[in-house]
């Protein structure tokens, strides 16, 4: 009996190397623990992105901000189907109509234009500027920061001095000067705001690359002959994705505020186009007579910027392995108990 079992083990070990060691280890584990082994491998732990999604879902502020942001984006995208009137349609007979008059949900302005329709179409412009400026700024900043952080030396010195010069210039006055010279077209607005917003991204990416380029896997990639472009794109940039995404999310709110400020000063979007900042600029003359004309676009800017910041903070906390969502859950539970006690 023992001789036959030994022959079977030798045959299995010849067909599958390591079979004998694995079975002997399993037998030892079985005898020591007394638990019957199932033979299944342990489940693979969730990756960074799946863990981040689960943590993001447990953050009530981030989820609420994402819901509000998606709502505003949907309303702006469907403005042509939802808006009851043309935003540039003038009706002097119904000027300064209060909310609820006829088909005017939020009333009309001094020229009889429907405020609800203008808010929807203004959202298209303001949100488009915010996301476009964030994308172009991240693209420029990532390019400059990756080159500066990877190569170092005189390249790093030149690029960082360029960043210092850009940070020393009053950006608001620079934006006003450029738009006053070249005009206030939509494309110019995006390029000007992106040209003056990429420096923070460049410094962030440079600092991340300075840390990552000393890692052993980068040295191994150089040793096997991987080009500098391959190391930057395949290894360093992929590991710097998390801070770049967080920074890009937070830059959307800043771009919306910058566009609103320039439009408020009369150097941004011009009529017949409209934006939330331009609506604020037009309503400042009628603040005492009809303050609601300024309240509506101001509240839209406030809510969208807060929602973007909540989403950005939620993404940062979700992708940080050291951050635990315990405090958010406790705070949300306490707030829920408070609401239930009041109802």
VOMI-223269 format. One record per residue: z, x, y of N, C-alpha, C, O in turn; residue in three letters. Coordinates in steps of 0.1 Angstrom, whole numbers, plus 5000, padded with zeros to 4 digits. Example, Ala and Ser with C-alpha at 12.3 -4.5 7.8 and 13.67 -1.06 7.14 Angstrom:
<nodes>
507851324943507851234955507851324967508551424967ALA
507151284978507151374989507951295000508051345011SER
</nodes>
This chain:
<nodes>
500050084988500050005000500050095012499250075022UNK
500950185013501050275025499750365026499250395036UNK
499250405014498050485014496850405019496050465027UNK
496750275015495650195020495750175035494750175042UNK
496950155040497150135055496750255062496250245073UNK
497150375057496750495064495250515064494750565074UNK
494550485054493050495054492450395064491550435071UNK
493050275065492450185075492750235089491850225098UNK
493850295092494050355105493150465108492650485119UNK
492950555098491950665101490550615103489850675112UNK
490150515096488850455098488750395112487750415119UNK
489750315116489650255130489750365141489050345151UNK
490450465139490550575149489250645150488850695161UNK
488450665139487150725139486150635146485350685154UNK
486250505144485350415151485650395166484750405174UNK
486950385169487350365183488450465186489650445182UNK
488150575193489150675196490350615204490050535213UNK
491450655201492650605208493250475202494250425207UNK
492650425192493150305186494550325180495450245181UNK
494650435173495950465166497050475176498150425174UNK
496850555188497850575198498250445204499450415207UNK
497250355207497550235214498350145205499350085210UNK
498050135192498750045183500150105180501150025178UNK
500250235180501550295178502450265190503650235188UNK
501850275202502650245214503050105214504150065219UNK
502150015210502449875210503549845200504349755203UNK
503449905188504549885178505849935184506849865181UNK
505850045191507150095196507649995207508849965207UNK
506749955215507149855226507749725219508649675224UNK
507049685209507449565202508849575196509649495196UNK
509049695189510349715183511449735193512549695190UNK
511149795205512149815214512549695222513749665224UNK
511549615226511749495234512049375226512649285231UNK
511449365215511549245206510749135211510849025206UNK
509749155220508849055225507549075219507049195219UNK
506848975215505548985210504549005221504448925230UNK
503749105220502749135230501549045228501049015217UNK
500948995239499848905239498548975238497548925234UNK
498449105241497249185241496349165253495349225254UNK
496849095263496049075276496449165286497649205287UNK
495549215294495749305305496449225316496149105318UNK
497349295324497949225335496849185346495849245347UNK
497249075353496249025363496149125374497049195378UNK
494949135379494649225390495249175403495149055406UNK
496049265410496649215422495649175433494549235433UNK
495949075441495049035452494749145461495549225464UNK
493449145466493049255476493549225490494349125492UNK
493149315499493649305513493149175519493949105526UNK
491949135517491349025524491948895519492348805526UNK
492148885506492748765500494248745504494648635508UNK
494948855504496348855509496348815524497248745528UNK
495448875531495348835546495148695548495648635557UNK
494248635540493948485542495148405538495448305545UNK
495848445528497048365524498148375535498748275538UNK
498248495540499248515551498848445564499648385571UNK
497548435567497048365578497248215577497648155587UNK
497148165565497348025563498747985565499047865568UNK
499648075563501148045564501548055579502748025582UNK
500748105587501048115602500647995609499447975611UNK
501547905613501147775619500447795632499547715636UNK
500847895640500247915653498847965652497947915659UNK
498548045642497148095640496347985635495147965639UNK
496847905626496047795620495747685631494647635632UNK
496747655640496547565651495547625661494647545665UNK
495647745664494647805673493247805667492247785675UNK
493047835654491747835648491147695648490047675651UNK
492047595646491547455646491047415660490047355661UNK
491847455670491447415684490147495688489347435694UNK
490047615684488847695687487647635680486547625686UNK
487747595668486647535661486247405667485047375668UNK
487247325671486947205678486147225691485247155693UNK
486547315699485847345711484447395708483447355715UNK
484247475699482947525695482047415690480847405694UNK
482647325682481847215677481447115689480247075689UNK
482347095698481947005709480947075718480047005723UNK
481047205720479947275728478647275721477547255727UNK
478647295707477447295700476747165699475547155699UNK
477447055699476946925699476846855712476846725713UNK
476946935723476946875736475746785739475846685746UNK
474546825734473346745737473446615730472746515735UNK
474246595720474346465713475546385717475546265716UNK
476546455722477846385726477846345741478246245744UNK
477246435749477346405764476546285767475446265763UNK
477146185775476446065778475446085789474545995790UNK
475546185797474646205809474246345809474746435803UNK
473146365817472746505820473746565830474146505839UNK
474146685827475246745835474746775850475646785858UNK
473446785852472946805866472546675872471946675883UNK
472746565866472246435872473146395883474346385881UNK
472546375895473346335907473246185909472146125909UNK
474346125912474445985915475445965926476545945924UNK
474845965938475745955950476445825951477445805958UNK
475845715945476445585946477745585938478645495941UNK
477945665928479145675920479945805922480545855912UNK
479845855934480545985936482045965936482545855941UNK
482846065931484246065931484845935924485845885928UNK
484145895913484645785906485845825897485845935892UNK
486945735897488045775889487745775874486745715870UNK
488645825866488445825851488345685845489145595849UNK
487445665836487345535830486345445837486245325832UNK
485745485848484845395855483545395848482845495846UNK
483145275843481845265836481845345823482745335815UNK
480745425822480745515810481245655813481045745805UNK
481845675825482345805829483745815824484745765830UNK
483945885812485245905806486245965815487345925816UNK
485846075821486746155830486346135845486846215853UNK
485546045848485146025862483946105866483346165857UNK
483746115879482646195884483146285895484246265900UNK
482246385899482646475910482146425923481746305924UNK
482046515933481646475946480246435947479846365957UNK
479346475938477946445938477646335927476446305925UNK
478546275921478346175911478046225898477546145889UNK
478246355895477946405882479046385872480246395876UNK
478746345860479746315850480546435846479946535842UNK
481846425848482646545845482746575830482746695826UNK
482846475822482846495807481646565802481746665794UNK
480446525807479246595803479246735808478746825801UNK
479646765820479646895826480646985818480447105817UNK
481846935814482747005806482147055792482347165788UNK
481446965786480746995773479747105775479747205767UNK
478847095785477847195787478447325792477847435790UNK
479447315800480147435805480747515793480747635794UNK
481247445783481747515772480747595764481047705759UNK
479447545764478447625758478247765765478247865758UNK
478247755778478047885786479247975785479148095782UNK
480447925787481648005787481948065773482248185772UNK
481847985763482048035749480948135745481248235738UNK
479748105749478648205746478848335752478648445746UNK
479248335765479548455772480748535766480648655764UNK
481748455762482948525756482648595743482948705741UNK
481948525734481648585721480548695722480648795715UNK
479548675731478548775733479048905739478749015735UNK
479948885749480549005755481449085745481449205745UNK
482149005737483049075727482149155717482549265713UNK
481049095713480249155703479649285709479649385702UNK
479049275721478349395726479349505730479149625728UNK
480549465735481549565738482049635726482249755726UNK
482349555715482749625702481649715697481949825692UNK
480449675698479349755693479249895701479149995695UNK
479349885714479250005722480550095720480450215718UNK
481750025720482950105719483050165705483650275704UNK
482650095694482650155681481750275680482150375673UNK
480550265686479650375685480250495692480250615687UNK
480750475704481250595712482550645705482650765704UNK
483450555701484650605695484450675682485150775679UNK
483550625673483350695660482750835662483150925655UNK
481750845671481150975673482251075679482351185675UNK
483051025689484051115695485151145685485551265685UNK
485651055677486651085668486251165656487051245651UNK
485051155652484651225640484251365643484751465636UNK
483451385653482951525656483951605664484151725662UNK
484751545673485751615681485051725690483851715693UNK
485851825694485351935702484851895715485351805722UNK
483751955719483151925732482551785733482451725744UNK
482051725722481551595722482751495725482551405733UNK
483851515719485051435722485451445736485851345742UNK
485451565741485851585755484951515765485451455774UNK
483651525763482751465772482851305772482951245782UNK
482851255760482951105758484251055764484250945770UNK
485351125761486651075766486751085781487451005788UNK
486151185787486151195802485351075808485651025819UNK
484251045801483450925805484350795805484250715814UNK
485150785794486050665793487050675804487350565810UNK
487650785808488550805818487950765832488650695840UNK
486750805834486050765847485850615848486050555858UNK
485450555836485250405836486550335839486650235845UNK
487650385833488950325835489450335849490250255854UNK
489050445856489550465870488750385880489250365891UNK
487650325876486850245886487450105886487650045875UNK
487650035898488049895898486949805892485849795898UNK
487149755880486149685873485649565880484449525879UNK
486649485886486249365892485249385904484249315905UNK
485549485912484649515923483349575918482249555924UNK
483349645907482149695901481249585896480049585897UNK
481849485889481149365885480549295896479349245896UNK
481349275907480849205918479649275925478649215929UNK
479749415926478649485932477349475923476249455929UNK
477449495910476249485902475649355902474449345903UNK
476449245901475849115901475249075915474349005916UNK
475849125926475349105939473949175941473149125948UNK
473749285934472549365936471449305927470349285931UNK
471749285914470749245904470649095901469749055894UNK
471549015907471448875904472548825894473148915887UNK
472548695892473648635884473048565872473448455868UNK
472048625866471448565854472448575842473348655842UNK
472148485832473048485821473048615813474148665809UNK
471948675811471848805804472548915812473249005806UNK
472348915825473049015834474549005833475249105833UNK
475048875833476448855832477048915819478048985819UNK
476348895808476848955795476849105795477749165791UNK
475749165800475649305800476649375810477249475806UNK
476849315821477749365831479249365825479949465826UNK
479649245820480949235814481149325802482249385800UNK
480149345794480249435782480249575787480949655781UNK
479549615797479449745802480849795807481149915807UNK
481649705812482949735817484149695808485249685813UNK
483849675795484949625786484949705773485849675765UNK
484149805771484149875758485049995757485250045746UNK
485750035768486550155768487750145759488150235752UNK
488450025759489550015750489250025735489950075727UNK
488049965732487649975718487250115714487550155703UNK
486650185723486350325720487550415718487650495708UNK
488650395726489850465723490550435710491050515703UNK
490450305707491050255694490350315682491050365673UNK
489050315682488250365671488450515670488450575660UNK
488450585682488650725682489950765675489950855667UNK
491050705679492350735673492350705658492950785651UNK
491750595654491650575640490850675632491250715621UNK
489750715638488950815631489650955631489451025621UNK
490350985641491051115641492051125630492351225624UNK
492651005626493551005615492851005602493351065592UNK
491750925601491150905588490251025584490051055572UNK
489751105593488851215590489551325583488951415577UNK
490951335583491651435576492051395562492751465555UNK
491651275558492051225544491251305534490251365536UNK
491751305521491251385511489851325506488951405502UNK
489651195507488351145502487251175512486151185508UNK
487551205525486551255534486151395531485051435531UNK
487151475527486851615523486051615510485151705509UNK
486351525501485651515489484151475491483251525485UNK
483951385501482651335504481851455510480651465507UNK
482451535519481751645524481451755513480351815514UNK
482351765504482151865493480951835485480251925480UNK
480651705482479551665474478251645481477251605476UNK
478251675495477051675502476751545509475551525513UNK
477651455511477451335519477151365534477951445539UNK
476151305540475851335554476951275563477751195559UNK
476951325575477951275585477751125588478751055589UNK
476551085588476250935590476850855578477450755580UNK
476650905566477150835555478650835554479250735551UNK
479350945558480750945559481350845569482250775567UNK
480650845581481150755592480950605588481850525590UNK
479750575582479450435579480150385567480750275566UNK
480050465556480550425543482050435541482650355534UNK
482650535547484050565545484950535557485850455556UNK
484650595568485650585579485550445586486550385589UNK
484250405589484150275596484650155588485250065593UNK
484450165575484950055566486450045566487049945565UNK
487150165567488650165567489150135581490350115583UNK
488350135592488750105605488349965609488349925621UNK
487949875599487449745602488549655607488249575616UNK
489749665602490849575606491149585620491149475627UNK
491449695626491749695641490649655649490849605660UNK
489349685645488249645653488149495653487849435664UNK
488349425642488249285641489349215650489049125658UNK
490549275650491549215658491249235673491449145681UNK
490749355677490449375691489349285695489349235706UNK
488349275687487149185690487649045693487148975702UNK
488548995684489048855686489748845699489548745706UNK
490548935703491348925715490448945728490748895738UNK
489349015726488449035737487648915741487148905752UNK
487548815732486848685736487548615747486948575757UNK
488848605746489648545757489448615770489348555781UNK
489548745770489348825782488048805788487848805801UNK
486948805780485648785785485448645792484848625802UNK
486048545786486048405792486748405805486248345815UNK
487848475806488548475819487748555829487748515841UNK
487148665825486348745835485148655840484848665852UNK
484448585831483348505835483748395844483048365854UNK
484948335841485448225850485748285864485548215874UNK
486348405864486748465877485448485886485448465897UNK
484448545879483248575887482548445891481948435902UNK
482448345882481848215886482648155897482048085906UNK
483948165897484848105907484548175921484548105931UNK
484248305921483848375933482448345937482048395948UNK
481648275929480248245933479248345929478148345933UNK
479648445920478748545915478448535901477848625895UNK
478848435894478648415880477448315878476448335884UNK
477648225869476648115866476448035879477347995886UNK
475148015881474747935893474147805889473547785878UNK
474247705898473547575896472047595894471547685901UNK
471447505886471947385880472747405867473247315861UNK
472847535862473647565851475147545855475447535867UNK
475947535845477447515848478247585838477847615827UNK
479447615843480447675834481847635839481947575850UNK
482847665832484247615836484647685849485247625857UNK
484247815850484647885863483847825875484447815886UNK
482647785873481847725884482347585887482447555899UNK
482847515877483447385880484747405888485047325897UNK
485547505885486647535893486347575908486947525917UNK
485247645909484847685923484347565931484647565943UNK
483647475924483247355932484347265935484247185945UNK
485347265927486447165929487547215939488447135942UNK
487447345943488547395951488547325965489547325972UNK
487347275970487347205983487947065982488147005993UNK
488147015970488646875969489946875962490246775955UNK
490746985962491946985955492946875960493646815952UNK
492946855973493946755978493446615976494246525974UNK
492146595976491646455974491546415959491946305956UNK
491046505951490946475936491246605928490446675924UNK
492546625926492946745918492546745904492546855898UNK
492146635898491746635884490446705882490246755871UNK
489646715892488346795891488646945888487847005880UNK
489746995893490047135890490947145877490947245870UNK
491647035874492547035863491847045850492247115841UNK
490746965848489946965836489447095832489747145821UNK
488647165840488147295836489247405834489147485826UNK
490247395843491347485842492147475828492447575822UNK
492347345824492947325811492147375800492647425790UNK
490747355801489847405790489947555789490047605778UNK
489947625800490147775800491447815794491547905785UNK
492547745798493847785793493947755778494447845771UNK
493547645773493647605759492847705750493247745740UNK
491547735754490747815746491247955746491248025735UNK
491648015757492248145757493448155749493648255742UNK
494348055750495548055741495148055727495748125718UNK
494247965723493847955709493248085704493548125693UNK
492448155712491848285708492948385706492948465696UNK
493948385715495048485714495848455701496348545694UNK
496148325698496848295686496148335674496748385664UNK
494748315674493948355662494048515661494148565650UNK
493848585672493948725671495248785667495248875659UNK
496348725671497648765667497848735652498448805644UNK
497348615648497448585633496648675625497148715614UNK
495448715629494648815621495348945620495349015610UNK
495948985632496649115632497849115622498049205615UNK
498649005622499748995613499348985599500049035590UNK
498248915597497848885583497249015576497449035564UNK
496649095584496049215578496949335579496649445574UNK
498149315584499249425584500049405571500849315570UNK
500049505562500849485550502349495552503049455543UNK
502749545563504149555566504749425572505949415573UNK
503849335576504249215583504449105573503549075565UNK
505549035573505848925564505948795572506548795583UNK
505348695567505348565574506648485573506548355574UNK
507748545571509048465569509448405582509848285582UNK
509348485593509848425606509048305610509548215615UNK
507748315608506848205612507148075604507247965609UNK
507448095591507747975583509047915587509147795588UNK
510048005589511347945594511247875607511847775609UNK
510547935616510347875629509647745628510047645635UNK
508547735620507847615618508747505611508647395615UNK
509547545602510447455595511447395604511747275604UNK
512047485613512947435623512347345633512947245636UNK
511147375637510447285646510147145639510147045646UNK
509747145627509447025619510746945618510746815620UNK
511847005615513146935614513546875627514146765628UNK
513246945638513546895652512746775655513246675660UNK
511446775651510646655654511046535645511046425650UNK
511346565633511846455624513146395629513346275628UNK
514046475635515246415640515046335652515846245655UNK
513946355660513746285672512946155669512946065678UNK
512346145658511546025655512245925646511745825643UNK
</nodes>
